């Protein structure tokens, strides 16, 4: 079985220590030759400038294809498209177009009075520029604001109809979760070759568990038991690598051609899983000063 196409997500640093961690993460993973890497926005667009700086620096210093996250939050249409044009001027050709999470303290997303009402409007406007390959989000389990899985599938189809080129899913813990979602998307007429599963190697089970519950991802009870036992033996990393590798292997056997890793700017487990899947480094890169 050939090695999969891979990609990685990073988040922009807010402190000097976080900057060193980001550059070490990129330095460690760049030799794996990802198809692209993405850089997130903070909730409410709080890291907009930091995202721009990280995107342009990673692209320039590591010669990677970088996708910038762009959201509808707290900005007018003109402001959002100005940001997009600044990316295009810097040579960025990939955008991850999202509605975005509301600012901290706001329960639900409220569009800017002069902004995009939702991601499909943003996708349409970006597509009309002709500058970008547009990636979007997808949810193998119901989004917390969605009525059900069928509503999520319908919304994903709308985003593709608006001009999206591919979709990256929220993370999940069992391969069957993604495969059921893929079947439902196929039945809805979506080209499932354009849907990339989002994978999260588990650095800290309690933290990831809380995050999963907040985003609506199902937490299997067997994982609670497995990590409790692994913690007693000091083998959490070994367990995490094994669980993630086995899940990815199942997806590849089922014909999934690409995997997108949420690195959380902690590269070791992601690297180890990629190695186990047959993705090996080609060239060692120098650290960024």
N, C-alpha and C positions, 0 to 999 in steps of 0.2 A: 504494500500500500504506500503510495507516495506521501511525502510530508505535506501537511496542509499549508495553505496560505495563511499567514498570521498578521495581526495588527495589534497595537497597544494603545491604551488610554493613559494619559498623564494628567495631573492637575497643576496649575501654576502655583509657585511658592509665594508665601506671604512674609517669610522671615529669611534671614541669611542662612540659618541652619537648613531650612526647607529647600533653599536654592541649591545647596551642596547635595542634598538628597536627590533632588530632581536630576541634576547633571550626572550624578553617579548612576541613577536608574537608566537614563538615556545611554550613557556610555556602556553599560553592561548589556543592554538589550539591542542597541543599534546593529551590532555585528550579526544578529539573526536575520537581517535584511527584511524587515516587515514591509508589507504592501503599503501601509501608511501608519502613522501614529496620530492620535488626536489629543487635543488639549482642552480641558473643560472650562466652563464658566462657573463661578460660585453662585449660590442661590441668590436670586434677585439681581444677577448681573454684577455682583460685588467685585469680581476680579477681572472686569472687562479689559482694563489696560494691562494687567499682569498677564492675562491670556495672550494678548497681542504680542507682548514682549517675548513670552515663552515660545509662541508659534514661530516668530521670525528668527529667533536665536537658534532654536533646534533645527530649523530648515537650513540655516546658513552654516552652522558649525558642524552638523552631523550629516548633511546631505540626505535628509530624509523627506519623504512626502508627508507633509504635515496638514492635518485637517483641523480647522479652527471651529470650536463650538460657537454658535450664534443663536441667541434666543429672542423672544418677543417681549421680554420683561423690561418694564421701566424705561422705555425708549420709544420715540416716535418712529414712524416709517422712515423718514428722512435720515434720522440719526442711525438707525440700524443699517440702512443701505450705504451710508457713509462709511461705517465700519467695514462692510463687505468690500467696498471699493478700495479701502486702504489695504485690505488683505490682497486683493487682486494686484494692486500696484506693487506689493512686496513679493509677488510671484506665487502666492498661495492659491491653489486651484481646487482645494477641497474644503467643503463646509459641512459641518454636522448641524443641521437646522432643526431646532427644537422650540417648543412653546416656552419651556423653562419653568423652574419652580418659583413660586411667589416669594417675595422678600420675607425675611424672618419676622414672625409675628402676624403675618397675614395668612388666614386660613385657606383661602382659595385664590387662584389666579384672577386678577382683574386687569384687562387690557389697558394700556396707556391710551388716553383720549384720542391721540393721533397715531397710535401704534397698530401693529398687526394684531388681529383678534385671536389668531391661532396659528399653528405651525403651517397649515396648508396655504394660508395667505403668504407667509414668509417664503415658502418654497416656490410658489408661483412667481413672486417678485425676483427672487434670486435666479430662477431659471431664465427669466426674461433678459437678464444681463448677459447670459451666454458665457460667463466667466468661470463657472464652477461645476465640479462634480458634487452632487448633493446627497448626503447621507442623512438618514432620519432615525428616530427611535421606534422600537417595536416592543410589545409586551406579551411574552408567552403566558403570563398569568394576568388577570384583570388589573389594570391601572386603578389606584385607589379612587379615582374620580369617575371611572367607567361603570356603566350599568352592569356589564358582563363581558365575557370573552368575545362574544359576537360583535359587540360595539367596538371593541379594540380592533378586531379584524377589519370592520367596515372603515374605521378611521385610518388604518394603515393603507387600505386600498385607496382611499381618498388622497393620501399623501403621495402615493405613486402616480395617481392620475394628475396630481398637481405638478409633477416633474421630478420627483425623487428618483435617484439612480440606484440606491441600495438602502438597506435598513440594518441597524444593529440592535439586538434585543437587550432588554434588561437581563441581569444575571438570574440564574436558577441553579438548583442543586442536584437535579436528576435529569439524565438525558431524555427520559420519556416526556418530561414537561415540554421541552423544545420540540420533540418529534410530533406530539399531539398538536401543538400550535402550527407547525409546518403543514400538517395534513389539513387543518382548518383553513389556513391561508391558501393552500392549493385549491381546495374546494370553492373558495371565493374568487378564484381566477387570478390570484397573485402569483407572479413568477418567483417561486421559492428559492431559486438559485441566487436571488438578490438579497436574501435574508441571512445575515451573519449572526450566529449565536454569541452572546456576551458571556465571557467566562471570568469568574473571580476566584483566583487561588486564595485560600483562607489563611491569612496571617494571624488573625486573632478571632477565634470563634465567637466569643461573647459580643465583640463589636460588630462583626458581620451579621450575627443573628439579630441584633437590635435593628440594624440597617434593613435587613430583609423584611422584618415584620412591618417596619414603617413604609416600605415600598410595595407591600402586598405579596411578596414572594413566600411560597410555602416552605416552612422549615421542617424537614423530616425528623421524626422523633429518633430514628436510629443515629442521626448525626449528633444529637445531644449526648446519647450514650457513648458513642465512639470517641468524641472529643473529651468527655469526662474521664474515660479510661486512659486515653493517650496523655492527658495532663498529669495523671498520677505517675506515669512512666517517663515523662519528659519527651514524648515522641509526637508532639503536635505537628511539627513540620513534616515529619515522615508520613503521618496520616494525611495531611493536607495534600501533599504531592501525590500520594497514591489515589485519593478520592478524585482529585481533579484530572489526573492522567487517565484514569479508568473512564470517567465521564466523557472526556474528549475523544478517547479511542472509540467509544460506542457511537458518538456522533459521526466520526469519520467512516466507520463501518457502514453507517446508514446513508452515506453519500454526501455528507456535509463537507464542502470543499474548503471552507475558511473559518477561522476562529479569531475573535476579538477579545483580548485580555484586559481586564480592568486591573491595572498594576498597583493602584493606590501609592504610586511612587516608591514601592518596595519590590525590587526586581528579582530577588533570589528565587522565590518559589515559581514565579512565571518562567524564569530562565530554565529551572530544573524540569518543569513540565514540558516546555518546548523541546529540551534535549531528549526527554523520554519519548516524545512523539516523532523524533527523527529530524527536528529542525536544529541544525548545527551552525555555529558561527562561521562566517567566511573570512572576515578581516577584523583584526583588533584595532580599535580606534583610540586615539589619544584623549586624555581627559581635557575638559574645557577649563582654562585658567579662570 
